[in-house]
Amino acid sequence: MSLNSLKIRRNARWLLRLMILWILSIGSCPAKPPPVLIFDKHGVQSAAWLNYQIELYADGTVHYHGVDDVNVIGDRYGKIKPKQVQYLVDLYQKLYQKRQQELSEFMVRYDNRHNLSQDEQYNLERYKIEYIDDRDWSTSIIYNNGNETSKIAPVAVLLKEFVSILNNMINLEPWLCFPMPNPRREYCPILNHSPNYKLLMDYIK
C-alpha cells in the first residue's frame, strides 16, 4: 500500500471520528425551552389586518415574527429583564382566572337556558358560538410554564394592552408600526391602548 493511500485512509478515519463526535454533541444539547408567553394576532379585524406573533422567554428573550400588514416582515429579536417577563405572566394569570370565572358563570346559565325566554336562549347560544367555542381566533395569548399550557382567546382589545406594556420594556414600534405618513400607522396596537392600560387593569381587579 502506498504512502498516499495510508494518509488518505488515516484522514478519512479522523474525519469520521469528528462527524460522530459532532452528531453526538447535537444529540446531547438540551432542548430549547418553549416561550413562556405568546401574543398572537392574525386574520381580519375591522380594517386592521395585522398579522404578527411575539414570543417571550423566561430569560427575557423577545422573538418578534411579522407576517403581514406590519412594518417589519420576518424575525427580530430583543431582550428584556426576566422580572419583566414575570410581570407580564402575572397579568396573564390574573386575566386567565377572571376569564375562567366568567366562563364558569356563563356555563351555569347556559346549562339552565331552557328555563329562560327564547330571546335569552338565542343570545346565550349565539354568545357561546361567537366567544366560547374553540376555533382559530384572530387574537390569543398562550402561556406555557414548562409543565402545562393555557390559552386566552379571544382577547381582542386586551391584546393591545399587553403588547403596549411590552413596548414600554422594549421598543416594538419600529417593527409593528408603519412610519408616518403611512395611513396604516393608525392601526398599530401600541398607539391604541387605553390610558395607563386602564382597560386591562380595571378588568382584572
C-alpha positions as CSV (number, residue, x, y, z in Angstrom):
1,M,0.0,0.0,0.0
2,S,1.4,3.4,-1.0
3,L,2.2,6.2,1.5
4,N,-0.5,8.4,-0.1
5,S,-3.1,5.6,0.4
6,L,-2.3,5.3,4.0
7,K,-2.6,9.1,4.5
8,I,-6.0,9.1,2.8
9,R,-7.3,6.3,5.0
10,R,-5.9,7.9,8.1
11,N,-7.6,11.3,7.2
12,A,-10.8,9.5,6.4
13,R,-10.9,7.8,9.8
14,W,-10.1,11.1,11.5
15,L,-13.0,12.9,9.6
16,L,-15.3,10.0,10.5
17,R,-14.5,10.4,14.2
18,L,-15.1,14.1,14.0
19,M,-18.5,13.6,12.4
20,I,-19.5,11.1,15.1
21,L,-18.5,13.4,17.9
22,W,-20.4,16.3,16.2
23,I,-23.6,14.1,15.8
24,L,-23.3,13.0,19.5
25,S,-22.9,16.6,20.6
26,I,-26.0,17.7,18.8
27,G,-28.0,14.9,20.4
28,S,-26.8,15.8,23.9
29,C,-27.7,19.5,23.6
30,P,-30.6,20.4,25.8
31,A,-33.8,21.2,24.0
32,K,-34.6,24.9,23.8
33,P,-37.3,25.8,26.3
34,P,-40.6,26.9,24.9
35,P,-41.7,30.5,25.1
36,V,-43.5,31.4,28.4
37,L,-45.9,33.8,26.6
38,I,-47.0,34.1,23.0
39,F,-49.0,37.1,21.8
40,D,-50.7,36.2,18.5
41,K,-52.7,38.4,16.2
42,H,-53.8,37.3,12.7
43,G,-56.7,37.5,10.4
44,V,-59.1,40.3,9.6
45,Q,-60.4,42.5,12.4
46,S,-62.2,45.6,11.0
47,A,-59.8,47.5,8.7
48,A,-56.7,46.2,10.5
49,W,-55.3,43.0,9.1
50,L,-52.2,42.9,11.4
51,N,-50.6,39.5,11.3
52,Y,-47.8,39.0,13.8
53,Q,-46.6,36.9,16.7
54,I,-44.4,37.8,19.7
55,E,-42.8,35.2,21.9
56,L,-41.4,35.8,25.3
57,Y,-38.9,33.5,27.0
58,A,-38.2,33.1,30.7
59,D,-34.7,34.5,30.3
60,G,-36.1,37.7,28.8
61,T,-35.6,36.9,25.1
62,V,-38.2,38.6,22.8
63,H,-38.8,37.0,19.4
64,Y,-41.0,39.1,17.1
65,H,-42.3,37.5,13.9
66,G,-44.1,39.8,11.5
67,V,-46.2,38.1,8.8
68,D,-48.4,40.7,7.1
69,D,-49.6,44.4,7.4
70,V,-46.8,45.3,9.9
71,N,-43.8,47.4,9.3
72,V,-41.3,44.6,9.5
73,I,-42.0,41.3,7.9
74,G,-39.8,38.5,9.3
75,D,-37.9,37.9,12.6
76,R,-36.4,40.3,15.1
77,Y,-35.0,39.6,18.5
78,G,-34.6,41.7,21.6
79,K,-34.1,41.3,25.4
80,I,-36.0,42.4,28.5
81,K,-35.4,41.5,32.1
82,P,-36.7,38.2,33.5
83,K,-38.6,40.1,36.2
84,Q,-40.4,42.0,33.4
85,V,-41.4,38.7,31.8
86,Q,-42.8,37.6,35.2
87,Y,-44.8,40.8,35.5
88,L,-46.5,40.0,32.2
89,V,-47.0,36.4,33.3
90,D,-48.7,37.7,36.5
91,L,-51.0,39.9,34.4
92,Y,-51.8,36.9,32.2
93,Q,-52.7,34.7,35.1
94,K,-55.0,37.3,36.6
95,L,-56.7,37.7,33.3
96,Y,-56.9,33.9,32.9
97,Q,-58.5,33.5,36.3
98,K,-61.0,36.2,35.5
99,R,-61.9,34.6,32.2
100,Q,-62.3,31.2,33.9
101,Q,-64.6,32.6,36.5
102,E,-66.7,34.3,33.8
103,L,-66.8,31.1,31.8
104,S,-67.9,29.1,34.8
105,E,-70.7,31.5,35.5
106,F,-71.7,31.6,31.8
107,M,-71.9,27.8,31.6
108,V,-74.2,27.6,34.6
109,R,-76.5,30.0,32.9
110,Y,-76.2,28.3,29.6
111,D,-76.9,24.8,31.0
112,N,-80.1,26.2,32.5
113,R,-81.1,28.2,29.4
114,H,-84.3,26.1,28.9
115,N,-85.8,27.9,31.8
116,L,-85.3,31.3,30.0
117,S,-87.2,33.0,27.3
118,Q,-86.5,32.2,23.6
119,D,-84.7,35.5,23.2
120,E,-82.4,34.9,26.1
121,Q,-81.7,31.3,24.9
122,Y,-80.9,32.6,21.5
123,N,-78.5,35.3,22.9
124,L,-76.7,32.7,25.1
125,E,-76.3,30.2,22.2
126,R,-75.0,32.9,19.9
127,Y,-72.6,34.1,22.6
128,K,-71.3,30.6,23.1
129,I,-70.7,30.2,19.4
130,E,-69.0,33.6,18.9
131,Y,-66.9,33.7,22.1
132,I,-66.7,30.3,23.8
133,D,-66.5,27.5,21.3
134,D,-62.9,26.8,20.3
135,R,-61.7,27.9,16.9
136,D,-58.9,29.8,15.2
137,W,-59.3,33.1,17.0
138,S,-57.6,36.1,15.5
139,T,-56.3,37.2,18.9
140,S,-54.9,35.0,21.6
141,I,-52.3,34.8,24.4
142,I,-50.8,31.4,25.2
143,Y,-48.9,30.6,28.4
144,N,-46.5,27.7,29.0
145,N,-44.8,27.1,32.3
146,G,-43.0,24.1,31.1
147,N,-45.5,21.6,32.5
148,E,-48.8,22.9,31.3
149,T,-50.2,25.2,28.7
150,S,-53.2,27.6,28.8
151,K,-54.7,29.9,26.4
152,I,-56.9,33.0,26.4
153,A,-58.9,33.5,23.2
154,P,-60.2,35.8,22.0
155,V,-58.5,38.6,23.8
156,A,-59.5,41.3,21.3
157,V,-58.5,44.8,22.5
158,L,-56.8,43.4,25.7
159,L,-54.0,42.1,23.4
160,K,-53.2,45.7,22.6
161,E,-52.8,46.4,26.3
162,F,-50.4,43.6,26.8
163,V,-48.3,44.5,23.7
164,S,-48.3,48.1,24.7
165,I,-47.0,47.2,28.2
166,L,-44.3,45.1,26.5
167,N,-43.5,48.1,24.3
168,N,-42.6,50.0,27.5
169,M,-39.9,47.3,28.1
170,I,-38.6,47.0,24.6
171,N,-39.3,49.3,21.6
172,L,-41.6,47.4,19.3
173,E,-42.7,50.4,17.3
174,P,-40.1,50.1,14.5
175,W,-41.3,46.5,14.0
176,L,-45.0,46.8,14.4
177,C,-45.9,50.4,13.3
178,F,-45.6,51.8,9.8
179,P,-43.9,55.2,9.9
180,M,-45.6,58.5,9.2
181,P,-47.3,59.4,6.9
182,N,-48.4,55.9,6.0
183,P,-52.2,55.7,6.7
184,R,-51.8,52.1,8.1
185,R,-49.9,53.5,11.1
186,E,-53.2,54.3,12.8
187,Y,-53.9,50.6,13.3
188,C,-50.7,50.0,15.2
189,P,-51.7,48.3,18.6
190,I,-49.2,50.2,20.7
191,L,-50.8,53.5,19.6
192,N,-54.3,52.4,20.6
193,H,-54.1,51.3,24.2
194,S,-56.2,52.8,26.9
195,P,-54.5,55.5,29.2
196,N,-52.3,53.7,31.7
197,Y,-53.7,50.4,30.4
198,K,-56.9,51.2,32.4
199,L,-59.0,48.8,30.3
200,L,-56.9,45.8,31.3
201,M,-56.2,46.9,34.9
202,D,-59.9,47.5,35.6
203,Y,-60.9,44.2,34.1
204,I,-58.5,42.1,36.2
205,K,-59.2,43.8,39.5
